[in-house]
Amino acid sequence: GLRAGGISVHNGKVWHGSGKNCSGDRPRRGLGLHYVPAEVRFTKEAAKSKLWKIYLPDDIICDEDATGVDLPEGDFPVVWRPT
């Protein structure tokens, strides 16, 4: 496991986790940064997902196909685009 103050950097497809916080009086902090290609779009299942439906426009309802809807740049900023 990681020691106090340690960091773990890995591919998001790697199964990972950690044991319980044994400090007793200090919270564990974590920061996740996820990079995806700029051309990523929602799938038809996104509107049914508790995780993803909050990012869809209000006019997309639960059984509607969200394919082709762009990810909102305020939540998913494009940091690099090939020239």
Backbone bond lengths (Angstrom), bond angles and torsions (degrees), N, CA, C in turn:
res aa  C-N    CA-C-N  psi(-1)  N-CA   C-N-CA  omega(-1)  CA-C   N-CA-C  phi
1 G - - - 1.440 - - 1.514 112.23 -
2 L 1.297 114.86 175.51 1.453 120.58 178.69 1.519 111.00 -81.70
3 R 1.297 115.18 145.27 1.461 120.23 173.26 1.521 108.79 -86.49
4 A 1.316 117.69 164.46 1.463 122.35 178.31 1.525 109.44 -51.54
5 G 1.325 116.64 130.52 1.454 121.62 179.98 1.508 113.93 83.07
6 G 1.344 118.19 1.15 1.456 122.05 -177.71 1.517 112.20 -76.21
7 I 1.317 115.26 169.89 1.457 122.30 179.56 1.527 109.27 -138.22
8 S 1.317 115.81 146.85 1.456 121.87 176.31 1.523 108.03 -125.46
9 V 1.319 116.97 126.11 1.460 122.25 176.72 1.520 106.47 -122.04
10 H 1.321 116.44 126.14 1.454 118.88 -176.80 1.523 110.57 -157.21
11 N 1.311 115.41 164.66 1.452 122.86 174.16 1.527 108.14 -66.33
12 G 1.327 117.04 136.51 1.457 121.07 -178.88 1.507 114.88 -63.00
13 K 1.338 117.88 -14.93 1.461 120.57 177.90 1.527 112.04 -84.63
14 V 1.321 116.53 -5.00 1.464 120.86 179.24 1.529 108.79 -81.96
15 W 1.332 116.79 127.24 1.454 121.27 177.01 1.521 106.98 -66.57
16 H 1.321 116.59 125.75 1.458 119.94 -176.67 1.522 110.73 -147.10
17 G 1.303 115.27 162.96 1.462 121.67 179.66 1.515 109.38 177.46
18 S 1.296 115.52 -176.79 1.467 119.49 179.65 1.517 108.96 -149.46
19 G 1.306 114.50 162.64 1.454 120.39 177.92 1.520 110.97 -75.02
20 K 1.324 115.84 -177.51 1.455 119.33 -178.01 1.525 111.62 -69.00
21 N 1.301 115.88 158.37 1.456 122.99 177.47 1.528 108.05 -75.87
22 C 1.312 116.21 112.99 1.464 120.56 -176.25 1.527 113.53 -94.52
23 S 1.326 118.93 3.07 1.468 120.28 -176.98 1.520 111.83 -69.20
24 G 1.314 117.16 -30.04 1.458 120.08 177.87 1.519 114.89 84.90
25 D 1.319 117.83 -38.94 1.467 119.36 -175.85 1.526 114.13 -128.59
26 R 1.321 117.56 3.86 1.466 121.13 179.53 1.516 109.30 -123.65
27 P 1.343 116.96 132.23 1.465 118.69 179.01 1.524 111.31 -73.88
28 R 1.307 115.93 153.43 1.458 121.60 173.78 1.518 107.61 -86.70
29 R 1.297 116.46 136.03 1.465 121.91 178.96 1.524 109.16 -110.75
30 G 1.304 115.53 147.11 1.454 120.47 176.98 1.513 110.46 -145.66
31 L 1.296 115.99 151.47 1.455 122.20 177.78 1.517 107.17 -137.87
32 G 1.313 116.62 125.55 1.455 120.95 178.12 1.516 110.25 -113.84
33 L 1.306 116.05 128.73 1.466 122.48 175.06 1.514 107.29 -118.69
34 H 1.307 116.33 123.42 1.459 121.00 -176.59 1.520 109.13 -121.41
35 Y 1.306 116.42 122.04 1.458 121.79 178.04 1.514 109.27 -106.82
36 V 1.331 115.84 133.14 1.460 121.73 177.25 1.523 107.69 -132.06
37 P 1.321 117.72 157.46 1.467 119.69 178.46 1.537 111.54 -60.16
38 A 1.326 117.05 146.89 1.461 122.59 -178.36 1.526 112.52 -60.64
39 E 1.331 117.38 -25.04 1.463 120.04 -177.56 1.530 113.69 -86.72
40 V 1.321 118.80 6.92 1.462 122.33 179.86 1.530 109.93 -63.02
41 R 1.326 116.51 139.15 1.459 123.01 177.29 1.526 108.16 -132.98
42 F 1.324 115.84 161.34 1.459 120.55 176.81 1.522 110.26 -67.43
43 T 1.318 116.31 157.27 1.462 122.21 174.81 1.527 108.71 -101.27
44 K 1.305 116.89 173.84 1.467 119.54 -179.91 1.528 112.07 -66.87
45 E 1.328 118.57 -19.81 1.457 121.67 179.74 1.533 112.85 -82.71
46 A 1.320 118.34 -10.98 1.468 121.73 -174.93 1.527 112.81 -59.23
47 A 1.323 118.25 -38.97 1.461 121.34 -177.69 1.525 112.34 -67.20
48 K 1.322 117.71 -19.61 1.461 122.02 179.00 1.526 111.98 -91.83
49 S 1.315 117.33 -9.44 1.458 122.38 -172.89 1.526 111.92 -88.24
50 K 1.328 117.12 131.06 1.467 121.01 175.28 1.528 110.83 -63.04
51 L 1.311 116.67 -32.88 1.464 121.05 -178.46 1.521 111.93 -74.07
52 W 1.339 118.17 -46.17 1.461 121.19 -170.16 1.517 115.16 -94.72
53 K 1.334 119.36 -24.98 1.469 119.35 -173.81 1.527 113.00 -63.38
54 I 1.317 118.66 -23.26 1.472 120.14 178.93 1.525 112.14 -67.45
55 Y 1.327 117.60 -18.45 1.467 121.82 179.98 1.526 113.22 -93.74
56 L 1.316 116.62 -4.55 1.468 120.62 -179.13 1.528 110.53 -86.31
57 P 1.332 117.31 152.55 1.465 119.87 175.40 1.531 110.44 -57.98
58 D 1.327 116.97 150.08 1.471 121.70 -177.52 1.519 113.72 -59.82
59 D 1.338 118.14 -24.61 1.460 119.89 -177.77 1.531 113.70 -82.07
60 I 1.335 117.93 -2.68 1.472 121.57 173.71 1.522 106.92 -88.57
61 I 1.335 117.27 119.62 1.464 120.08 -179.29 1.521 110.00 -102.01
62 C 1.310 116.19 170.61 1.466 123.72 -168.76 1.524 115.12 -51.42
63 D 1.301 118.95 -38.87 1.461 119.58 -176.23 1.525 112.77 -98.69
64 E 1.320 116.91 9.43 1.460 120.89 -177.72 1.530 110.73 -89.74
65 D 1.298 115.90 149.10 1.455 122.54 179.77 1.527 109.93 -79.58
66 A 1.333 117.27 121.08 1.462 121.93 -179.34 1.525 112.07 -96.36
67 T 1.335 117.06 7.88 1.456 120.82 179.73 1.522 110.28 -56.46
68 G 1.312 115.75 131.54 1.455 120.02 177.64 1.516 114.22 92.60
69 V 1.334 118.06 -12.43 1.460 120.20 178.21 1.529 108.13 -72.02
70 D 1.319 116.52 127.05 1.460 120.97 178.55 1.518 110.81 -68.61
71 L 1.319 116.78 146.22 1.454 120.45 173.19 1.523 107.90 -69.81
72 P 1.343 118.26 137.51 1.462 119.80 -178.89 1.526 110.87 -65.36
73 E 1.334 116.34 124.36 1.459 120.06 -174.30 1.528 112.99 -64.79
74 G 1.326 118.09 -23.71 1.463 120.38 176.21 1.521 112.61 -64.67
75 D 1.320 116.57 -31.35 1.467 121.94 178.93 1.522 112.58 -97.67
76 F 1.322 116.21 -27.94 1.460 122.15 -176.67 1.531 109.05 -130.27
77 P 1.344 117.64 72.67 1.473 119.88 -175.67 1.522 111.64 -66.13
78 V 1.330 115.69 140.48 1.462 121.06 175.16 1.515 106.59 -81.78
79 V 1.337 116.20 119.43 1.468 120.49 -177.25 1.517 112.36 -100.62
80 W 1.316 117.10 -13.48 1.460 120.95 177.73 1.507 108.56 -161.23
81 R 1.297 116.18 137.98 1.460 121.76 176.41 1.516 107.23 -135.39
82 P 1.348 118.10 131.03 1.470 119.43 -179.88 1.520 110.48 -59.67
83 T 1.311 115.05 145.79 1.476 119.64 -179.19 1.506 111.43 -91.68
